[in-house]
Structure formats: structure tokens, C-alpha cells
């Protein structure tokens, strides 16, 4: 073998490693670059400990909701009702605790069970009856939005138990309880998908449900379970949101759906390209939050958040599709 051939192979190998590195960490690099730029431009407003802790505390619920989305998305299904499930869970918490004066612990259990039931209903229609997930979860979300308005009377519900508010807003190192819950869930989901057979089964189903079924996997049960657990987590997000705000707002869910999907899909472009993964979702949401916050502090109008998140979602979905095609070839 000639020295030229060896050199060419070495160059191709090095180029391949560089390409793989950039594919895995491009979003991380962009995040670091944006962080440095905004820190230089806005040292007194952006690059402050108070700003960072505020961003972390305000985005913890969104991170948990994005992590919940990973479960149905990884098995090839969509859940468009997840934000409405959050909103309904929050209103149920506000009504049962603040209006009906139920004790806090039964309220939390009841709301979580209702969220799981909503997820199970989605799973029943999609998995057992074969109805398109877009249609089912869109309809479920619409029903939940109507129920949210009915239960709340279209009003913000207050009189939330101080025990809930004080517990959720308790800070350690400047970070509130939901931040630590979110980080714990990141570790759990990362471990699930990286080191357990269940996580590999879920990923396998997303790559090819029929092949997974022929391989002997309980495809229907796992898909149904993904919807159910996602519903439970969404309702839990509603409880956390009420605890952070000290009230239940019937319109609170409106701002969660698009950013949650943007975070989940953009997460497939980082750490584990082409796969829904926990750490990629963390990086993706950090990128979205840093970008939007930096631009707004520079004087950008409020609509920049929707444009930024929508653009990120389109780019992320496109990249995920391209990676999927490349993996098939």
C-alpha cells in the first residue's frame, strides 16, 4: 500500500472524526458562542448570577415538559395535548386546593392520576384503536382547554396553600425546587435510555415498530406506557407551575407547547444526533433561553421569542430528518 493511499485514508478518517464531533456538539458550540457574545455586550444585565438563577428557575417546568415529550416522541408518536394537560393540572390544583379546600397531599395525588388518565386515553385511541396521534392528542388538548376554562370560570385562581408555594419556591444555592426535580429527571431519563433494556426498546420501537414487534417486543404496551407517563409528568408540571406562581392561570399552558417541542427536537441535534435524549434537550433549551433572553435584553421586541423558537423547531426537525435518512443509508 502506497504512502499516498495511507495518507488519504488518514485524512478521510480525521475528517470523519471532525464531522462526527461537529454533528454531536455543534449546538453546544453555538450555545457557548452566544453566551460569550451576550456576556460581552451585556455584562451588567446578562452576565450576572441573578440573571442565570432567574432563567434556570423560570425554565425548569418547561424542561420537565420537554423531557416528558421524549417518551412518546422516542416511540414515534406525538402528543399535542401535553401543554393543555399541564394547564388543566394547574387549574385542578388551584380549584381543589384554593376553592374546594382539599388537603394538599390528596390534591397532588388526584391531579397526577388525572394527568396519567389523560395520557392513557391518548394511548388507548392511538395504540389500541389505531387513530392518528395528531388527531387524538389535538382533540384531547382541545377538550382539556375547555375543561380548564369551565373549572376556573376563566379566572385566575388564588388562595393556594402556602405549604405548596413555600415548598416549591424554596431555594438552595439560588435555585428553586423545580430546578432540582428537572435535573433529577434528566439523570433518570438519561440512565433509562443509555443503560437499561427498556430505554433501548423504546428507541428501537421509534426506529421501526413493526420490526420491533417481530423481534418480540411488547410494542403496544410500551407505546401506551409512554403516553401515560408523559401525561402524568405534564400534570406534575402543572402543580409545579402553580407552586411557583402562587396561583393557577387558565391561560398558562398557551406558551408551553411550541418551546417544549422546539427543545425536544433541537435536542436531537446535540449529544446524540438523531435521537431524542435528555442532555441534548437540556442544551437545546439553554440555547433557546440564552438566545431569546440576550436578544430581548438588547432591545428586541417581544415577538422575537415566537420567531426564534419557531425557527429553531423547523431547523431541528429538518436536521433530524436528514440524520434519519443518513442512518438508513
C-alpha positions in Angstrom: 0.0 0.0 0.0 1.5 3.4 -1.0 2.2 6.2 1.4 -0.2 8.4 -0.6 -3.1 5.9 -0.1 -2.3 5.7 3.7 -2.2 9.5 3.9 -5.6 9.8 2.0 -7.2 7.3 4.4 -5.8 9.1 7.4 -7.2 12.4 6.1 -10.6 10.9 5.5 -10.5 9.3 8.9 -9.6 12.6 10.5 -12.3 14.4 8.5 -14.8 11.9 9.6 -14.0 12.3 13.2 -14.2 16.1 12.9 -17.6 15.8 11.2 -18.8 13.5 13.9 -17.6 15.8 16.6 -19.3 18.9 15.0 -22.5 16.9 14.5 -22.6 15.9 18.1 -21.5 19.2 19.7 -22.4 21.9 17.2 -25.3 23.1 19.3 -23.1 23.2 22.4 -20.5 25.3 20.5 -23.2 27.7 19.3 -24.6 28.0 22.9 -21.1 28.8 24.2 -20.6 31.4 21.5 -23.9 33.1 22.1 -23.2 33.1 25.8 -19.8 34.8 25.3 -21.2 37.4 22.9 -24.1 38.4 25.1 -21.9 38.4 28.2 -19.5 40.8 26.4 -22.3 43.0 25.1 -24.4 43.0 28.3 -22.1 42.5 31.3 -24.3 44.3 33.7 -27.6 42.6 32.8 -27.0 39.3 31.1 -23.7 38.2 32.7 -25.0 38.2 36.3 -25.7 35.5 38.8 -29.2 36.8 39.4 -30.0 36.6 35.7 -28.7 33.0 35.5 -30.6 31.8 38.5 -33.8 33.5 37.3 -33.5 31.8 33.9 -33.0 28.4 35.5 -35.9 28.8 37.9 -38.2 30.1 35.2 -37.4 27.4 32.7 -37.4 24.3 35.0 -41.1 23.5 34.3 -40.5 23.8 30.5 -37.5 21.5 30.8 -39.6 18.8 32.6 -42.3 19.1 30.0 -39.8 18.7 27.2 -38.4 15.6 29.0 -42.0 14.2 29.2 -42.3 14.7 25.4 -39.2 12.5 24.8 -41.2 9.4 25.9 -43.9 9.4 23.1 -41.5 11.0 20.6 -38.9 8.3 21.1 -41.6 5.6 20.1 -42.6 7.6 17.0 -45.7 9.3 18.4 -46.7 12.9 19.0 -48.6 14.3 22.0 -50.1 17.7 21.2 -52.2 17.6 24.4 -49.2 17.8 26.8 -49.3 21.6 27.3 -53.1 21.5 27.8 -52.6 18.7 30.3 -50.2 21.0 32.2 -52.8 23.8 32.2 -55.6 21.5 33.4 -53.4 20.0 36.1 -52.6 23.5 37.3 -56.3 24.6 37.3 -57.3 21.4 39.1 -54.7 22.1 41.7 -55.9 25.7 42.2 -59.6 24.7 42.3 -59.3 21.7 44.6 -56.8 23.4 47.0 -57.7 27.0 46.8 -61.5 26.9 46.2 -62.7 23.5 47.4 -60.1 23.5 50.2 -58.9 19.9 49.8 -55.8 19.0 51.8 -52.6 19.4 49.7 -51.5 15.8 49.5 -54.8 14.3 48.2 -54.9 17.2 45.6 -51.4 16.3 44.3 -52.3 12.6 44.1 -55.6 13.3 42.4 -54.1 15.7 39.8 -51.3 13.3 39.0 -53.8 10.5 38.5 -55.9 12.6 36.2 -52.9 13.5 34.1 -52.0 9.8 33.8 -55.6 9.0 32.8 -55.4 11.7 30.1 -52.2 10.1 28.8 -53.9 6.7 29.0 -56.8 7.9 26.9 -54.5 9.2 24.3 -52.7 5.8 24.3 -55.9 3.9 24.1 -57.1 5.7 20.9 -53.7 5.8 19.3 -52.3 2.4 20.2 -55.4 0.2 20.6 -57.7 1.8 18.0 -55.1 3.0 15.6 -56.3 6.6 15.4 -53.7 9.1 14.2 -51.8 10.6 17.2 -52.1 14.1 15.8 -55.8 14.0 15.7 -56.3 12.3 19.0 -54.0 14.4 21.0 -55.1 17.6 19.3 -58.7 16.7 20.2 -57.7 15.8 23.8 -55.9 19.1 24.2 -58.9 21.0 23.0 -61.2 19.2 25.5 -58.7 19.9 28.3 -58.6 23.6 27.3 -62.4 23.7 27.5 -62.5 21.9 30.9 -59.8 24.3 32.1 -62.0 27.3 31.3 -65.0 25.6 32.8 -63.4 24.7 36.1 -61.7 28.1 36.5 -64.6 30.2 35.2 -62.0 31.9 33.0 -60.5 33.5 36.2 -57.1 33.2 37.8 -57.5 31.0 41.0 -55.6 32.1 44.1 -55.7 31.1 47.8 -53.1 28.3 47.0 -51.8 26.6 50.1 -48.7 28.4 51.5 -47.2 24.9 52.1 -47.2 24.2 48.4 -45.9 27.7 47.5 -43.2 27.7 50.2 -42.0 24.2 49.3 -41.8 24.8 45.5 -40.2 28.2 45.8 -37.6 27.1 48.4 -34.2 27.8 47.0 -30.8 26.1 47.6 -27.9 28.0 46.1 -30.4 30.3 44.4 -32.2 27.5 42.6 -35.8 26.6 43.4 -37.0 23.1 43.9 -38.3 22.5 40.3 -34.7 23.0 39.0 -33.5 20.1 41.1 -36.5 18.0 40.2 -35.8 18.7 36.5 -32.1 17.8 36.9 -33.1 14.5 38.7 -35.4 13.7 35.8 -32.6 14.4 33.3 -30.5 11.9 35.1 -33.3 9.3 35.3 -34.2 9.6 31.6 -30.5 9.6 30.5 -29.9 6.5 32.5 -33.1 4.9 31.2 -32.1 5.4 27.5 -28.4 4.7 27.9 -28.2 1.8 30.3 -31.4 -0.1 30.5 -33.1 -2.6 28.1 -36.4 -0.6 28.5 -34.7 2.5 27.1 -33.2 0.6 24.1 -36.7 -1.0 23.5 -38.3 2.5 23.3 -35.6 3.7 20.9 -36.0 0.5 18.8 -39.7 1.0 18.5 -39.3 4.5 17.3 -36.9 3.3 14.6 -39.3 0.6 13.4 -42.4 -0.5 15.3 -43.1 -3.5 13.1 -39.6 -4.7 13.2 -39.7 -4.3 17.0 -42.9 -6.3 17.2 -41.4 -9.1 15.1 -38.4 -9.1 17.4 -40.8 -10.0 20.3 -41.0 -6.6 22.0 -44.3 -5.6 23.7 -44.7 -2.6 21.3 -48.3 -1.7 22.2 -47.7 -1.8 25.9 -44.6 0.4 25.7 -46.3 2.9 23.4 -49.3 3.0 25.7 -47.0 3.5 28.7 -45.1 6.3 27.0 -48.3 8.3 26.6 -49.4 7.5 30.2 -46.2 8.6 31.8 -46.0 11.7 29.7 -49.5 12.7 30.8 -48.5 12.1 34.5 -45.4 14.3 34.1 -47.4 17.0 32.3 -49.9 17.2 35.2 -46.9 17.3 37.6 -45.6 20.3 35.7 -49.0 22.0 36.3 -48.6 21.5 40.0 -45.1 22.9 40.0 -46.2 25.9 37.9 -48.9 26.8 40.4 -46.5 26.5 43.3 -44.0 28.8 41.5 -46.6 31.4 40.7 -48.8 31.1 43.8 -51.9 31.0 41.6 -53.5 29.0 38.8 -53.9 30.8 35.4 -56.2 29.2 32.9 -54.2 30.6 30.0 -50.8 29.5 31.4 -50.5 26.5 29.0 -50.5 28.6 25.9 -46.8 29.4 26.0 -45.5 25.9 26.6 -46.3 23.7 23.6 -44.0 25.2 20.9 -41.0 25.7 23.2 -41.3 22.2 24.6 -41.3 20.7 21.1 -38.5 23.0 20.0 -36.4 21.8 22.9 -37.1 18.2 22.3 -36.4 18.2 18.6 -33.5 20.6 18.8 -32.1 18.2 21.4 -31.8 15.5 18.7 -29.1 17.7 17.1 -26.9 17.6 20.2 -25.0 14.9 22.2 -26.8 12.0 20.5 -27.6 13.3 17.0 -30.8 11.8 15.5 -32.1 10.6 18.9 -34.3 12.2 21.5 -32.1 12.5 24.5 -32.1 14.2 27.9 -28.8 16.0 27.8 -29.4 17.2 24.3 -32.7 18.6 25.4 -31.0 20.5 28.3 -28.5 22.0 25.8 -31.3 22.9 23.3 -33.5 24.7 25.9 -30.4 26.5 27.2 -29.7 27.7 23.7 -33.3 28.9 23.2 -33.4 30.7 26.5 -30.0 32.3 26.1 -30.8 33.4 22.6 -34.2 34.9 23.4 -33.1 36.5 26.7 -30.0 38.0 25.1 -31.9 39.5 22.2 -34.6 40.9 24.5 -32.0 42.5 26.7 -30.5 44.1 23.6 -33.9 45.7 23.0 -35.6 43.2 20.6 -39.4 43.2 20.6 -41.5 40.6 22.5 -42.4 38.7 19.3 -38.8 37.6 18.8 -39.4 34.7 21.2 -42.0 33.1 19.0 -39.9 33.7 15.8 -36.8 32.3 17.5 -38.5 29.2 18.9 -40.4 28.6 15.6 -37.3 28.9 13.5 -35.4 26.6 15.9 -38.1 24.0 15.6 -38.1 24.0 11.8 -34.3 23.7 11.7 -34.3 20.9 14.3 -37.0 18.8 12.6 -35.2 19.3 9.3 -31.9 18.2 10.8 -33.5 15.2 12.5 -35.0 14.1 9.2 -31.7 14.4 7.4 -29.8 12.4 10.1 -32.5 9.7 9.9 -32.1 9.4 6.2 -28.3 9.3 6.5 -28.6 6.5 9.1 -30.9 4.4 6.8 -28.3 4.7 4.0 
